[in-house]
Amino acid sequence: MYELRFHGETRRWRVYDGAKVLYPLHCGDPLLFELGGVFYPASLELDTEWYVAFGGTKFWLHTKIKYRVLLMN
């Protein structure tokens, strides 16, 4: 399990393993996003702000919050 955190200097979301940066994410990157203890398939997207898309549902990300995610290959 990893953390999704916002990096203010680049204005992008990055995946972290503790303090170690694994990589920055791009639009359309797939991931499993945790909501209520359950991981759901989603993709990271950018409109005027970053959001996670679950099919037809959009969840806008808050830059000061860390989210738990799993990476999809």
PALO-380780 format. One record per residue: x, y, z of N, C-alpha, C, O in turn; residue number from 1; residue in one letter. Coordinates in steps of 0.02 Angstrom, whole numbers, plus 32768, in hexadecimal, padded with zeros to 4 digits. Example, Ala and Ser with C-alpha at 12.3 -4.5 7.8 and 13.67 -1.06 7.14 Angstrom:
BEGIN
n.xx,n.yy,n.zz,ca.xx,ca.yy,ca.zz,c.xx,c.yy,c.zz,o.xx,o.yy,o.zz,i,aa
8294,7EE4,8186,8267,7F1F,8186,8294,7F5B,8186,82C8,7F5A,81A7,1,a
8282,7F90,8162,82AC,7FCB,8165,8285,8002,818A,829E,8039,8192,2,s
//
This chain:
BEGIN
n.xx,n.yy,n.zz,ca.xx,ca.yy,ca.zz,c.xx,c.yy,c.zz,o.xx,o.yy,o.zz,i,aa
802B,7FC5,8000,8000,8000,8000,802D,803E,8000,8061,803F,8021,1,m
8018,8070,7FDB,803F,80AD,7FD3,8015,80E9,7FE3,7FD9,80E4,7FEF,2,y
8035,8124,7FE4,8012,8162,7FEF,8014,818D,7FB0,8048,8191,7F8E,3,e
7FDD,81AB,7FA0,7FD8,81DB,7F6A,7FDB,8220,7F8B,7FB0,8231,7FB4,4,l
800E,8248,7F79,8017,828A,7F96,8023,82BD,7F5F,803F,82AE,7F2B,5,r
800C,82FA,7F6C,8015,8330,7F3C,8059,8350,7F46,806F,835C,7F7E,6,f
807C,835E,7F0F,80BD,837F,7F10,80B3,83C6,7EF5,80A9,83CF,7EB9,7,h
80B5,83F7,7F22,80A5,843B,7F11,80D1,845C,7EDC,80B8,8482,7EB3,8,g
8112,844C,7EDC,813F,846C,7EAC,812F,8458,7E64,8133,8481,7E37,9,e
811E,8419,7E5A,810E,8401,7E16,80C4,8402,7E07,80AF,83F9,7DCD,10,t
809A,840D,7E3B,8051,840D,7E35,8037,83CA,7E1B,8007,83C7,7DF5,11,r
8058,8393,7E32,8046,8350,7E1C,803F,8323,7E5A,8058,8333,7E90,12,r
801C,82EC,7E50,8015,82B9,7E84,804C,8286,7E7B,805D,8273,7E43,13,w
8067,826F,7EB3,809C,823D,7EB2,8089,8204,7EE0,8064,820C,7F10,14,r
80A3,81C9,7ED0,809A,818E,7EFA,80D8,8185,7F24,8110,8186,7F0B,15,v
80CD,817D,7F66,8103,8176,7F96,80FF,8133,7FB9,80C8,8119,7FC5,16,y
8139,8117,7FC8,813F,80DD,7FF3,8165,80F6,8031,81A2,80F5,8032,17,d
813F,810C,8063,815E,812D,809C,8179,8170,8085,8153,8199,806A,18,g
81BA,817D,808F,81D8,81BC,807A,81F3,81B7,8033,8206,81EA,8016,19,a
81F5,817C,8017,8212,8171,7FD4,81DE,817F,7F9D,81A7,8162,7F9E,20,k
81F0,81AA,7F6E,81C4,81B8,7F35,81CB,817F,7F03,8203,8170,7EED,21,v
8194,815F,7EF1,8197,812B,7EBE,8194,814A,7E79,81BE,813A,7E4E,22,l
8163,8175,7E6C,8161,8199,7E2D,8126,81CA,7E2C,80F6,81C2,7E51,23,y
812B,81FE,7E00,80F3,822C,7DF8,80BF,820C,7DCA,80D0,81E5,7D9D,24,p
8081,821C,7DD6,804A,8202,7DAE,8039,8232,7D75,8047,826E,7D79,25,l
801A,8218,7D42,8004,823E,7D08,7FBA,8232,7CFD,7F9D,8203,7D18,26,h
7F9B,825D,7CD5,7F54,8254,7CC4,7F49,820E,7CA7,7F6F,81F7,7C7D,27,c
7F14,81EE,7CBE,7F02,81AD,7CA5,7F24,8172,7CC7,7F14,8139,7CBA,28,g
7F54,8180,7CF4,7F75,8149,7D17,7F44,8123,7D43,7F1E,8141,7D69,29,d
7F43,80E0,7D3D,7F16,80B8,7D65,7F32,80AB,7DAB,7F6E,80A8,7DB5,30,p
7F05,80A5,7DDA,7F18,8093,7E1F,7EDB,8077,7E43,7EA3,807C,7E2B,31,l
7EE8,8059,7E7C,7EB2,8042,7EA7,7EAF,8074,7EE1,7EE0,807C,7F06,32,l
7E77,8095,7EE8,7E6F,80CD,7F17,7E45,80B5,7F52,7E0F,8098,7F48,33,f
7E5C,80C2,7F8F,7E37,80AB,7FCA,7E01,80DC,7FDF,7E0D,8118,7FE7,34,e
7DC6,80C2,7FE7,7D8D,80E7,8003,7D6B,80BA,8036,7D53,8084,8025,35,l
7D6A,80CF,8074,7D49,80A9,80A8,7D66,8064,80B3,7D42,8035,80C3,36,g
7DA8,805D,80AB,7DC9,801D,80B6,7DC6,7FEC,807C,7DDF,7FB5,8080,37,g
7DA7,8001,8044,7DA1,7FD7,8009,7DC6,7FFA,7FD0,7DC0,8037,7FC7,38,v
7DEC,7FD4,7FA8,7E10,7FF0,7F70,7DE8,7FE7,7F2F,7DD1,7FB1,7F1F,39,f
7DE0,801F,7F0B,7DB9,8020,7ECE,7DE5,8033,7E92,7E11,805E,7E99,40,y
7DDB,8013,7E58,7E01,8027,7E1D,7DED,806D,7E08,7DB2,807F,7E06,41,p
7E20,8095,7DF8,7E14,80DB,7DE6,7E4C,80F2,7DB9,7E7D,80CE,7DAD,42,a
7E46,812F,7DA0,7E7C,814E,7D7B,7E83,8197,7D91,7E51,81B8,7DA2,43,s
7EC0,81AF,7D90,7ECE,81F4,7DA2,7EC3,821F,7D64,7EDC,820F,7D2E,44,l
7E9F,8257,7D6B,7E8F,8282,7D33,7E98,82CB,7D47,7E99,82DC,7D82,45,e
7E9E,82F6,7D15,7EA6,833E,7D21,7E75,8365,7CF5,7E72,835C,7CB8,46,l
7E4E,838F,7D16,7E22,83BF,7CF5,7E3F,8403,7D0A,7E7A,8410,7CFC,47,d
7E19,842D,7D2B,7E37,8469,7D49,7E5A,8457,7D89,7E87,847B,7DA0,48,t
7E47,841F,7DA7,7E67,8402,7DE3,7E6F,83B7,7DD9,7E4E,839A,7DAD,49,e
7E9A,8398,7E01,7EA4,834F,7DFE,7E6A,832B,7E1E,7E4E,8342,7E50,50,w
7E57,82F3,7E01,7E22,82CA,7E1E,7E2F,8280,7E0E,7E58,8270,7DE3,51,y
7E0C,8255,7E31,7E0F,820D,7E24,7DCC,81FA,7E05,7D97,820D,7E1F,52,v
7DCE,81D5,7DCE,7D91,81C0,7DAC,7D83,8177,7DBB,7DAE,814C,7DB2,53,a
7D46,816A,7DD1,7D2D,8126,7DDD,7CF5,811B,7DAB,7CBB,8126,7DBB,54,f
7D06,8106,7D6F,7CD2,8100,7D3C,7CB8,8146,7D2C,7CDF,8170,7D16,55,g
7C78,8152,7D36,7C5A,8193,7D29,7C5A,81C3,7D64,7C3F,81FA,7D60,56,g
7C78,81AF,7D9D,7C78,81D8,7DD9,7CBC,81F9,7DE2,7CF0,81D9,7DD8,57,t
7CBC,8239,7DF5,7CFA,825E,7E01,7D01,826E,7E4B,7CD1,8282,7E6C,58,k
7D3E,8265,7E65,7D4E,8275,7EAA,7D88,82A5,7EA8,7DC1,8292,7E98,59,f
7D7B,82E5,7EB9,7DB0,8317,7EB7,7DDF,830D,7EF1,7DCA,8302,7F2A,60,w
7E20,8311,7EE3,7E54,8306,7F15,7E65,8348,7F38,7E66,837D,7F19,61,l
7E72,8344,7F79,7E85,837D,7FA1,7ED1,837B,7FAB,7EEC,8349,7FC3,62,h
7EF3,83B0,7F99,7F3C,83B0,7F97,7F5D,83A7,7FDB,7F98,8394,7FDD,63,t
7F3B,83B2,8011,7F59,83AB,8053,7F4B,8366,8073,7F61,8359,80AB,64,k
7F26,833B,8050,7F15,82F9,806A,7F3E,82C4,8048,7F4A,82C7,800C,65,i
7F53,8292,806F,7F76,8258,8054,7F43,821F,804B,7F1A,8213,8078,66,k
7F45,81FE,8013,7F15,81C8,8004,7F3B,8186,7FFF,7F75,8184,7FEA,67,y
7F1A,8150,8014,7F38,810D,800E,7F24,80EE,7FCC,7EEA,80EE,7FB9,68,r
7F57,80D5,7FA9,7F4C,80B8,7F67,7F75,8079,7F5E,7FA6,806D,7F83,69,v
7F61,8051,7F2F,7F89,8019,7F16,7F94,8026,7ECC,7F6A,8043,7EAA,70,l
7FCD,8011,7EB3,7FDD,801D,7E6D,7FC7,7FE2,7E43,7FCA,7FA9,7E58,71,l
7FAF,7FF2,7E07,7F9B,7FBE,7DD7,7FD1,7FBA,7DA2,7FEC,7FED,7D8C,72,m
7FE2,7F7D,7D8E,8015,7F75,7D5A,7FF6,7F76,7D16,8019,7F70,7CE4,73,n
//
